Amino acid sequence: MKSSRRRAREFAVQGLYQWQLAGHSVDDIVAQLSESTGYGKIDIDFFKLLLEGAVANAAELEKVISPALDRKFAELSPIERGVLLIGAYELVHQSETPYRVIINEAIELAKTFGGTDGHKYVNGVLDKLAQQVRASETKARAASG
């Protein structure tokens, strides 16, 4: 059974996909997705926070993500870009959510929407990113075993 936050992340990935490919505004994307089956089961505030935050901070997030990539950000699939934007947004701006939860959720999103091994790539990139932006948290976890 999926949590309302997991469902919110799934809708946010779909919204970022639309934003990247069609260039629709966040308001238009929210309006369109709000008519989708299952919208009532999501954490709507969290969905909007992720979508709006990832879009508004996309340039900053791309700069944060890029050093952890083995290719240019633009060369990633739209799904990988969307999942990484959400994961990076949460790592940077949602410090109340443990980094392992963020990475695990991103892996599940990549498994659901992405290519065969996309989840492994997302895991590696976000793990590197977490070590940079959540250094004290990752070191404390490593020290505890």
C-alpha positions as CSV (number, residue, x, y, z in Angstrom):
1,M,0.0,0.0,0.0
2,K,1.4,3.3,-1.1
3,S,1.5,6.3,1.3
4,S,0.0,9.6,0.3
5,R,3.5,11.1,0.2
6,R,4.7,8.3,-2.2
7,R,1.7,9.0,-4.4
8,A,2.5,12.8,-4.2
9,R,6.0,12.1,-5.5
10,E,4.6,10.0,-8.3
11,F,2.3,12.8,-9.4
12,A,5.3,15.3,-9.1
13,V,7.3,13.1,-11.5
14,Q,4.5,13.2,-13.9
15,G,4.2,16.9,-13.6
16,L,7.9,17.4,-14.1
17,Y,7.7,15.2,-17.2
18,Q,5.0,17.5,-18.6
19,W,6.9,20.6,-17.7
20,Q,10.0,19.4,-19.4
21,L,8.4,18.1,-22.6
22,A,5.5,20.5,-23.1
23,G,6.6,23.5,-21.2
24,H,3.2,23.9,-19.4
25,S,3.0,26.2,-16.4
26,V,2.9,24.6,-12.9
27,D,-0.7,25.9,-12.4
28,D,-1.8,24.2,-15.7
29,I,-0.1,21.0,-14.7
30,V,-1.6,20.9,-11.3
31,A,-5.1,21.6,-12.8
32,Q,-4.6,18.8,-15.3
33,L,-3.3,16.3,-12.8
34,S,-6.0,17.1,-10.3
35,E,-8.5,15.5,-12.6
36,S,-6.4,12.2,-12.7
37,T,-7.5,9.0,-11.1
38,G,-6.0,8.7,-7.6
39,Y,-5.4,12.5,-7.1
40,G,-7.6,12.4,-4.0
41,K,-5.3,9.8,-2.4
42,I,-2.2,12.0,-2.5
43,D,-0.7,14.5,-0.1
44,I,-1.8,17.4,-2.2
45,D,0.3,20.0,-0.3
46,F,3.4,17.9,-0.5
47,F,2.8,17.3,-4.3
48,K,2.5,21.0,-4.9
49,L,5.6,21.7,-2.7
50,L,7.7,19.2,-4.7
51,L,6.5,20.3,-8.1
52,E,6.6,24.0,-7.5
53,G,9.9,23.8,-5.7
54,A,11.6,21.6,-8.3
55,V,10.4,23.9,-11.1
56,A,11.3,27.2,-9.3
57,N,14.7,25.9,-8.3
58,A,15.5,23.8,-11.4
59,A,18.6,25.8,-12.5
60,E,20.0,25.8,-8.9
61,L,19.3,22.1,-8.6
62,E,20.8,21.2,-11.9
63,K,24.0,22.9,-10.8
64,V,24.0,20.9,-7.6
65,I,23.3,17.6,-9.4
66,S,25.7,18.0,-12.3
67,P,29.0,17.3,-10.5
68,A,27.6,13.8,-9.5
69,L,26.7,12.9,-13.1
70,D,28.8,11.1,-15.7
71,R,27.2,13.0,-18.6
72,K,25.4,16.3,-19.1
73,F,22.1,16.8,-17.3
74,A,20.3,17.4,-20.6
75,E,21.4,14.0,-21.8
76,L,19.5,12.2,-19.1
77,S,16.0,10.9,-19.9
78,P,13.1,13.2,-18.8
79,I,12.2,10.7,-16.1
80,E,15.7,10.5,-14.7
81,R,15.9,14.3,-14.7
82,G,12.5,14.6,-13.0
83,V,13.3,12.1,-10.3
84,L,16.7,13.7,-9.7
85,L,15.1,17.2,-9.5
86,I,12.7,15.9,-6.9
87,G,15.3,14.1,-4.9
88,A,17.7,17.0,-5.0
89,Y,15.0,19.4,-4.0
90,E,14.1,17.3,-1.0
91,L,17.8,16.8,0.0
92,V,18.5,20.6,-0.2
93,H,15.2,22.0,1.0
94,Q,13.4,19.4,3.1
95,S,16.0,18.7,5.9
96,E,13.3,17.2,8.1
97,T,13.1,14.2,5.8
98,P,16.0,11.7,6.3
99,Y,18.3,11.5,3.3
100,R,17.8,7.7,3.1
101,V,14.1,8.1,2.8
102,I,14.5,10.6,0.0
103,I,16.9,8.3,-1.9
104,N,14.7,5.2,-1.4
105,E,11.7,7.1,-2.6
106,A,13.6,8.3,-5.7
107,I,14.7,4.7,-6.4
108,E,11.1,3.5,-6.3
109,L,10.1,6.4,-8.6
110,A,12.8,5.4,-11.1
111,K,11.7,1.8,-10.9
112,T,8.1,2.7,-11.6
113,F,8.6,5.3,-14.4
114,G,12.2,4.9,-15.7
115,G,14.2,2.5,-17.8
116,T,15.5,-0.9,-16.7
117,D,18.6,0.3,-14.7
118,G,17.6,3.9,-14.2
119,H,17.0,3.3,-10.5
120,K,20.7,2.3,-10.0
121,Y,21.9,5.5,-11.7
122,V,19.5,7.6,-9.6
123,N,20.7,5.9,-6.4
124,G,24.4,6.6,-7.2
125,V,23.8,10.2,-8.1
126,L,21.6,11.0,-5.1
127,D,24.0,9.1,-2.8
128,K,26.9,11.4,-4.0
129,L,24.7,14.4,-3.6
130,A,23.6,13.5,-0.1
131,Q,27.3,13.2,0.9
132,Q,27.7,16.8,-0.2
133,V,24.5,18.5,1.0
134,R,23.8,16.3,4.0
135,A,27.4,15.6,5.1
136,S,26.8,15.6,8.8
137,E,23.8,13.3,8.4
138,T,25.6,10.8,6.1
139,K,28.7,10.8,8.3
140,A,26.6,10.1,11.4
141,R,24.8,7.2,9.7
142,A,28.1,5.8,8.5
143,A,29.6,6.1,12.0
144,S,26.6,4.3,13.6
145,G,27.0,1.3,11.2
